[in-house]
Amino acid sequence: MFWAGRDTLQEIASLGVRCGQLGIPGDLELNASLVREWKAALDQIQFSIVTVFAAYTGEDYTDIPTVQRTVGFIPNETRQQREQRTYEVSDFAAAIGVGSIATHIGFIPENQSHPDYIAVSGMVRRIADHAAGHGQTFALETGQEPAHVLRHFLNDVARPNVGINFDPANMILYGTGDPIEVLSLLGPLVLSVHAKDGDWPPPDSPQALGIERPLGQGSVGIPRFVEKLKEVNFRGPLNIEREAENQQERIADIRNAVPYLKKLVTSL
Ligand code: MG
């Protein structure tokens, strides 16, 4: 997964990948010239974007309470604005010919009668219907709630074009559960995946997040993950995600991850 304004398509394509997900920062103006720019770049470099990912202004991933307060559709005060922004991201994705959008919706409460649960499920339905108008799917990123909560939520949302962007590292970083195990439960709902790695949060600080690692160096067990994806019949691309702040380190880690993953896939 690469970010508009941070990565260039040329640089990403030079890493040996043919497709990926495009992240849209919350403050990026989505206008006609950006659409022209991306269409031209995609035409020139034979590359396909499988998902356009929406992030929102004001999101902060410092620790778990901050994520709860700032990320996705849960914060009430930004809900309306983020709903509008997601429609714009869906329109932008459609304009550049992409058939899927995705986002982190934030921590879904376990209690189905919680006002946030009700409001956010309505919001996901409206966005799903907007995306369906463009023939798009809408994927919710995993990690911030246990698998059974996400499954119930998707069941309540009840829209055929809504599913999961499965990120195995997030489940570890947030201490949510073993990602390989829950794939048995969530497998049929997975629309897209992130190939990302990380370590569990320290046991003595329940509010801390774990640490993201280069692919294959964390606690996910990437060989098992790839094998499990095959077992649950996932046939889509493996989108490498690396969030290291240092851009050089990030690109170097992605570069190393490409042959690592290719080898795992071909050995299955
Ligand atoms: Mg991710």
Boltz pocket constraint, residues with backbone or C-beta under 6 A from the ligand:
constraints:
  - pocket:
      binder: B
      contacts: [[A, 141], [A, 167], [A, 170], [A, 194], [A, 196], [A, 241]]
      max_distance: 6.0
